[in-house]
Each structure stands twice: as C-alpha cells, then as structure tokens.
Amino acid sequence: MRLSDALDAAGQPVHTDGVGVLPGLYFAGLDFASTRKSGIILAIAEEAPRLVGHILGHS
C-alpha cells in the first residue's frame, strides 16, 4: 500500500515534529524529528508522550 504525499522526493517522511502530513500517521525516532537527539532510542521516551497527546487531541 502506498500513501501518497507521506514521503518526499528523497524518500524521507514528510512531518512536523513527528506528526505526518496524513491523518493518523506519526513518526518517532527520526533524526532531528523534533530535537537534535530525536534519532536516539532514549529520545523516544520524550517524543512518545507528545505524540500520544496529539493522537488523543490534547495538543
């Protein structure tokens, strides 16, 4: 299944702070997704609550 517009011409996810351009599409653990340390596993612990808040409509 292909999701049009989910990736840019270089094959990178299109997102803002881990929130994808398509409804319900989220990214965690990408390099420089929301901070410089986003690409490391420990940063997911910081990114996950923010993304969950977005999913639940609290952000």
SEPA-979694 format. One record per atom (N, C-alpha, C): residue in three letters; z, x, y. Coordinates in Angstrom, 3 decimals, always signed. Each point is the difference from the previous one (the first is absolute). Layout:
N
site resn: ALA | c3: Z | c1: X | c2: Y
...
This chain:
59
site resn: MET | c3: +0.000 | c1: +0.839 | c2: -1.172
site resn: MET | c3: +0.000 | c1: -0.839 | c2: +1.172
site resn: MET | c3: +0.000 | c1: +0.889 | c2: +1.241
site resn: ARG | c3: -0.871 | c1: -0.280 | c2: +0.926
site resn: ARG | c3: -0.063 | c1: +0.751 | c2: +1.251
site resn: ARG | c3: +0.530 | c1: -0.870 | c2: +1.131
site resn: LEU | c3: +0.784 | c1: +0.617 | c2: +0.840
site resn: LEU | c3: +0.534 | c1: -0.692 | c2: +1.171
site resn: LEU | c3: -0.705 | c1: +0.570 | c2: +1.225
site resn: SER | c3: -0.917 | c1: -0.761 | c2: +0.550
site resn: SER | c3: -0.742 | c1: +0.505 | c2: +1.151
site resn: SER | c3: +0.945 | c1: +0.281 | c2: +1.148
site resn: ASP | c3: -0.256 | c1: +1.055 | c2: +0.696
site resn: ASP | c3: +0.757 | c1: +0.434 | c2: +1.179
site resn: ASP | c3: +1.362 | c1: +0.618 | c2: -0.307
site resn: ALA | c3: +0.415 | c1: +0.083 | c2: -1.262
site resn: ALA | c3: +1.300 | c1: +0.584 | c2: -0.344
site resn: ALA | c3: -0.015 | c1: +1.519 | c2: +0.157
site resn: LEU | c3: -1.180 | c1: +0.602 | c2: -0.151
site resn: LEU | c3: -0.147 | c1: +1.455 | c2: +0.132
site resn: LEU | c3: -1.024 | c1: +0.301 | c2: +1.072
site resn: ASP | c3: +0.191 | c1: +1.129 | c2: +0.683
site resn: ASP | c3: -0.975 | c1: +0.410 | c2: +1.007
site resn: ASP | c3: -1.165 | c1: +0.731 | c2: -0.664
site resn: ALA | c3: -0.916 | c1: +0.509 | c2: +0.799
site resn: ALA | c3: -1.196 | c1: +0.674 | c2: -0.516
site resn: ALA | c3: +0.344 | c1: +1.227 | c2: -0.826
site resn: ALA | c3: +1.149 | c1: +0.625 | c2: +0.273
site resn: ALA | c3: +0.425 | c1: +1.183 | c2: -0.749
site resn: ALA | c3: +0.819 | c1: -0.361 | c2: -1.237
site resn: GLY | c3: +0.180 | c1: -1.294 | c2: -0.252
site resn: GLY | c3: +0.748 | c1: -0.424 | c2: -1.169
site resn: GLY | c3: +1.505 | c1: -0.042 | c2: +0.200
site resn: GLN | c3: +0.440 | c1: +0.091 | c2: +1.261
site resn: GLN | c3: +1.428 | c1: -0.026 | c2: +0.318
site resn: GLN | c3: +0.435 | c1: -1.430 | c2: +0.324
site resn: PRO | c3: +1.226 | c1: -0.368 | c2: -0.374
site resn: PRO | c3: +0.482 | c1: -1.350 | c2: +0.298
site resn: PRO | c3: +0.028 | c1: -0.283 | c2: +1.500
site resn: VAL | c3: -0.439 | c1: -1.194 | c2: +0.377
site resn: VAL | c3: +0.071 | c1: -0.439 | c2: +1.386
site resn: VAL | c3: +1.316 | c1: -0.761 | c2: +0.138
site resn: HIS | c3: +0.903 | c1: +0.523 | c2: +0.844
site resn: HIS | c3: +1.330 | c1: -0.598 | c2: +0.125
site resn: HIS | c3: +0.636 | c1: +0.383 | c2: +1.322
site resn: THR | c3: +1.071 | c1: -0.675 | c2: +0.333
site resn: THR | c3: +0.854 | c1: +0.352 | c2: +1.124
site resn: THR | c3: +1.415 | c1: +0.079 | c2: -0.542
site resn: ASP | c3: +0.570 | c1: +1.175 | c2: -0.005
site resn: ASP | c3: +1.351 | c1: +0.226 | c2: -0.536
site resn: ASP | c3: +0.172 | c1: -0.558 | c2: -1.412
site resn: GLY | c3: -1.023 | c1: +0.113 | c2: -0.824
site resn: GLY | c3: +0.080 | c1: -0.435 | c2: -1.391
site resn: GLY | c3: -0.414 | c1: -1.432 | c2: -0.248
site resn: VAL | c3: -0.242 | c1: -0.757 | c2: +1.049
site resn: VAL | c3: -0.443 | c1: -1.391 | c2: -0.137
site resn: VAL | c3: -1.525 | c1: +0.000 | c2: +0.037
site resn: GLY | c3: -0.596 | c1: -0.401 | c2: -1.115
site resn: GLY | c3: -1.452 | c1: +0.007 | c2: -0.107
site resn: GLY | c3: -0.658 | c1: -1.044 | c2: +0.879
site resn: VAL | c3: -1.308 | c1: +0.133 | c2: +0.186
site resn: VAL | c3: -0.742 | c1: -0.928 | c2: +0.843
site resn: VAL | c3: -0.245 | c1: -1.338 | c2: -0.677
site resn: LEU | c3: +0.168 | c1: -0.047 | c2: -1.305
site resn: LEU | c3: -0.173 | c1: -1.252 | c2: -0.730
site resn: LEU | c3: +1.367 | c1: -0.612 | c2: -0.286
site resn: PRO | c3: +0.125 | c1: -1.309 | c2: +0.100
site resn: PRO | c3: +1.288 | c1: -0.652 | c2: -0.261
site resn: PRO | c3: +0.526 | c1: +0.338 | c2: -1.393
site resn: GLY | c3: +1.281 | c1: +0.399 | c2: -0.059
site resn: GLY | c3: +0.631 | c1: +0.305 | c2: -1.278
site resn: GLY | c3: -0.243 | c1: +1.394 | c2: -0.527
site resn: LEU | c3: -0.688 | c1: +0.842 | c2: +0.769
site resn: LEU | c3: -0.301 | c1: +1.363 | c2: -0.434
site resn: LEU | c3: +0.885 | c1: +0.979 | c2: +0.766
site resn: TYR | c3: +0.796 | c1: +0.778 | c2: -0.748
site resn: TYR | c3: +0.940 | c1: +0.940 | c2: +0.597
site resn: TYR | c3: -0.152 | c1: +1.360 | c2: -0.672
site resn: PHE | c3: +0.339 | c1: +1.056 | c2: +0.751
site resn: PHE | c3: -0.079 | c1: +1.360 | c2: -0.513
site resn: PHE | c3: +1.305 | c1: +0.724 | c2: +0.285
site resn: ALA | c3: +0.559 | c1: +0.649 | c2: -1.005
site resn: ALA | c3: +1.190 | c1: +0.832 | c2: +0.174
site resn: ALA | c3: -0.307 | c1: +1.373 | c2: -0.582
site resn: GLY | c3: +0.541 | c1: +1.023 | c2: +0.625
site resn: GLY | c3: -0.171 | c1: +1.350 | c2: -0.515
site resn: GLY | c3: -1.252 | c1: +0.718 | c2: +0.449
site resn: LEU | c3: -0.712 | c1: -0.548 | c2: +0.968
site resn: LEU | c3: -1.187 | c1: +0.679 | c2: +0.509
site resn: LEU | c3: +0.409 | c1: +1.080 | c2: +0.994
site resn: ASP | c3: -0.732 | c1: +1.109 | c2: +0.020
site resn: ASP | c3: +0.266 | c1: +1.044 | c2: +0.985
site resn: ASP | c3: -0.129 | c1: -0.570 | c2: +1.407
site resn: PHE | c3: +1.017 | c1: +0.206 | c2: +0.810
site resn: PHE | c3: +0.021 | c1: -0.414 | c2: +1.393
site resn: PHE | c3: -0.211 | c1: -1.504 | c2: +0.195
site resn: ALA | c3: +0.420 | c1: -0.814 | c2: -0.968
site resn: ALA | c3: -0.169 | c1: -1.450 | c2: +0.127
site resn: ALA | c3: +0.766 | c1: -0.548 | c2: +1.193
site resn: SER | c3: +1.268 | c1: +0.338 | c2: +0.105
site resn: SER | c3: +0.781 | c1: -0.455 | c2: +1.152
site resn: SER | c3: +0.769 | c1: +1.144 | c2: +0.648
site resn: THR | c3: +0.270 | c1: +1.063 | c2: -0.756
site resn: THR | c3: +0.660 | c1: +1.185 | c2: +0.549
site resn: THR | c3: -0.632 | c1: +1.234 | c2: -0.636
site resn: ARG | c3: +0.383 | c1: +1.169 | c2: +0.489
site resn: ARG | c3: -0.549 | c1: +1.242 | c2: -0.564
site resn: ARG | c3: +0.403 | c1: +0.193 | c2: -1.449
site resn: LYS | c3: +1.167 | c1: -0.519 | c2: -0.385
site resn: LYS | c3: +0.461 | c1: +0.199 | c2: -1.372
site resn: LYS | c3: -0.415 | c1: -1.122 | c2: -0.942
site resn: SER | c3: -0.853 | c1: -0.913 | c2: +0.426
site resn: SER | c3: -0.394 | c1: -1.145 | c2: -0.815
site resn: SER | c3: -0.562 | c1: +0.368 | c2: -1.370
site resn: GLY | c3: -0.608 | c1: +1.139 | c2: -0.122
site resn: GLY | c3: -0.631 | c1: +0.376 | c2: -1.252
site resn: GLY | c3: +0.935 | c1: +0.513 | c2: -1.075
site resn: ILE | c3: +1.300 | c1: +0.077 | c2: +0.280
site resn: ILE | c3: +0.916 | c1: +0.492 | c2: -1.024
site resn: ILE | c3: +0.763 | c1: -1.167 | c2: -0.615
site resn: ILE | c3: +0.413 | c1: +0.170 | c2: -1.229
site resn: ILE | c3: +0.655 | c1: -1.076 | c2: -0.744
site resn: ILE | c3: +1.245 | c1: -0.507 | c2: +0.715
site resn: LEU | c3: +0.795 | c1: +0.895 | c2: +0.573
site resn: LEU | c3: +1.227 | c1: -0.422 | c2: +0.671
site resn: LEU | c3: -0.266 | c1: -0.922 | c2: +1.188
site resn: ALA | c3: -1.146 | c1: +0.111 | c2: +0.617
site resn: ALA | c3: -0.318 | c1: -0.844 | c2: +1.148
site resn: ALA | c3: -0.244 | c1: -1.450 | c2: -0.408
site resn: ILE | c3: -0.353 | c1: -0.228 | c2: -1.241
site resn: ILE | c3: -0.232 | c1: -1.370 | c2: -0.464
site resn: ILE | c3: +1.267 | c1: -0.831 | c2: +0.142
site resn: ALA | c3: +1.168 | c1: +0.622 | c2: -0.158
site resn: ALA | c3: +1.265 | c1: -0.716 | c2: +0.169
site resn: ALA | c3: +0.147 | c1: -0.517 | c2: +1.429
site resn: GLU | c3: -0.600 | c1: +0.661 | c2: +0.969
site resn: GLU | c3: +0.025 | c1: -0.468 | c2: +1.379
site resn: GLU | c3: -1.115 | c1: -0.999 | c2: +0.276
site resn: GLU | c3: -1.153 | c1: +0.203 | c2: -0.612
site resn: GLU | c3: -1.139 | c1: -0.880 | c2: +0.241
site resn: GLU | c3: +0.149 | c1: -1.349 | c2: -0.699
site resn: ALA | c3: +0.557 | c1: -0.003 | c2: -1.190
site resn: ALA | c3: +0.073 | c1: -1.220 | c2: -0.803
site resn: ALA | c3: +0.721 | c1: -1.147 | c2: +0.702
site resn: PRO | c3: +1.187 | c1: +0.205 | c2: +0.574
site resn: PRO | c3: +0.664 | c1: -1.128 | c2: +0.670
site resn: PRO | c3: -0.814 | c1: -0.577 | c2: +1.164
site resn: ARG | c3: -0.703 | c1: +0.867 | c2: +0.729
site resn: ARG | c3: -0.817 | c1: -0.482 | c2: +1.106
site resn: ARG | c3: -1.160 | c1: -0.837 | c2: -0.527
site resn: LEU | c3: -0.637 | c1: +0.453 | c2: -1.064
site resn: LEU | c3: -1.115 | c1: -0.755 | c2: -0.574
site resn: LEU | c3: +0.489 | c1: -1.315 | c2: -0.614
site resn: VAL | c3: +1.141 | c1: +0.025 | c2: -0.667
site resn: VAL | c3: +0.565 | c1: -1.236 | c2: -0.555
site resn: VAL | c3: +0.330 | c1: -0.974 | c2: +1.109
site resn: GLY | c3: +0.558 | c1: +0.503 | c2: +1.113
site resn: GLY | c3: +0.264 | c1: -0.856 | c2: +1.148
site resn: GLY | c3: -1.265 | c1: -0.656 | c2: +0.524
site resn: HIS | c3: -1.077 | c1: +0.759 | c2: +0.010
site resn: HIS | c3: -1.284 | c1: -0.554 | c2: +0.437
site resn: HIS | c3: -0.480 | c1: -1.080 | c2: -0.971
site resn: ILE | c3: +0.122 | c1: +0.284 | c2: -1.276
site resn: ILE | c3: -0.430 | c1: -0.966 | c2: -1.022
site resn: ILE | c3: +0.794 | c1: -1.303 | c2: +0.119
site resn: LEU | c3: +1.307 | c1: +0.130 | c2: +0.254
site resn: LEU | c3: +0.856 | c1: -1.180 | c2: +0.111
site resn: LEU | c3: -0.069 | c1: -0.663 | c2: +1.368
site resn: GLY | c3: -0.731 | c1: +0.627 | c2: +0.922
site resn: GLY | c3: -0.177 | c1: -0.586 | c2: +1.322
site resn: GLY | c3: +1.132 | c1: +0.309 | c2: +0.969
site resn: HIS | c3: +0.735 | c1: +1.070 | c2: -0.260
site resn: HIS | c3: +1.112 | c1: +0.369 | c2: +0.876
site resn: HIS | c3: -0.342 | c1: +1.097 | c2: +0.982
site resn: SER | c3: -1.266 | c1: +0.317 | c2: +0.146
site resn: SER | c3: -0.335 | c1: +1.062 | c2: +0.965
site resn: SER | c3: -1.106 | c1: -0.440 | c2: +0.911
